[in-house]
């Protein structure tokens, strides 16, 4: 079998694959958007520079495309999407009505908040959903994700690389967080999203959207739910049970069916990855998920 180096941005034996290949990522992704929305300036940046109000699900799919490329794509694909994202952010500005000032979208503080809210949500949701992630692997995941942060313009040394560092970061950020009207609207959109035109096939499942959105909401940290106050509290043991049931159900969906939710470009990238790995000697009979084998997991990867 050929070396995984150069085949994908993150190798199949990485902690990143263990987290990202699991279908609990859909809950983690929406949770991440809800968490990101608590930073007023970051939220206004999304509100003023995207069509989030019309297509909140589209932003989730675009995020999935970015995460997919910097995980499963070739190193060249990861670098290319990083340049594209940095180029877009470089030209955008955010108007803060509270101060009258304008800010850059690529302000390092905002980029760091978006990154941390996202990857912390992926990791915490996966662990709670039942993915077997030890404390050591959790640290390794965040260590690996520092590399992903550099694609959007952050410096490696400025990004939390362990669970304790991430916890300290959120403690420092909490005084800066609050619910603004755009934040509250974001949660409402995510609880009942509109179906994109190219996903009309999912329309019959729309009654399940609110339970899904509520599950994402209830996985938020207690302090974040308290800030939003959108839904009444429920026992967290019930939330954990629902999350684990969701994961089991989603992981049973064939890869060919599950991939239809992604954008066409994302599907094409994943297919190219399968072909590249198969040519290198990897057994793709169980899809990309079948390549994650905890028994082959090495120690922390040096960065």
Phi, psi and omega in degrees: 000137180290158177296141179290342180299128179090345179276316179223156181300322173237130183289154182304334182272006182283160174295330179301316178297319181303320180280310191285335181280348181277143184286351173296349178302330180295319176292316179300322180295314179291320176303318179299318178297319179296321180290317179302325184293350180279352175267110187307314183289320178297320180294318179294329176298317177293315185296320186273344188236017179210175177261035185304322182298324181274332186215069179297328179293329179297323179294323178296320180291323177293322175297318179299324179294316179298311181298320179298317182290324180274002174250302187260341182290169176292159176306325179293320178294321179296316179295321182294315181290329175298314178299320181295314180296316179298322179295319178294312182298326185299330185265356186260149179230159179236129175265127179260105182294341180289327183244344184081002183269158173251143182231155176282140175296327181271025172302127184305325180296320180289317179300320181292320179298314181298315180299310185294318179298324181288303186289327176296322179293318178301312184293310184294323179292316180299315180297316181292330181285347177117002175292133184282091182238110178288169177301321180295318178291326177297317176297319181296321179301311181293327176297315178294324183289347173300324178297318179299325180295331180291336180295332180265000174113006179273157176269138184310313187288348181267356187255131178306132183240016176205167180297317181295321177295322179293318178299318178296322179298314181294324176299320179291328184277335187306320178297341181270355186264145174196163179269121172251168181308322179294326178294313180297320179295323179300314179298319179298317179300317184285337175284334182216069186288156174277147181275123176301152184303321184280001177241035180301336180301336182273354184305318179300339181270006185303326177302340180274352185295316182296314175303323178294313179298321178294322178298316178299316181298315184288346175276353176298155174302151181305321181294328179287318177298322179296322179294318181285310181059032185281318183240151176293149181291148176229161179301132182292338174296325177292320179298315180298317179297318179294320179296319180292324177293319178300315181298314180299318180294314182291323180290346178274351180284129179304145183302324181294329178280314182300322184293345181292343179287334183284164174294152179307320181295325178293318179298319179295320178297317180295322179294320177297324178295316178301315181295321180294316180291320179297319179294334180274000176104006179281145179273108182261016183298334178252019178074188180297327180296332182287349181275350180275112182231104182303335182290340181260007188287125181277185177284187182303137180276130180287139179242000000 
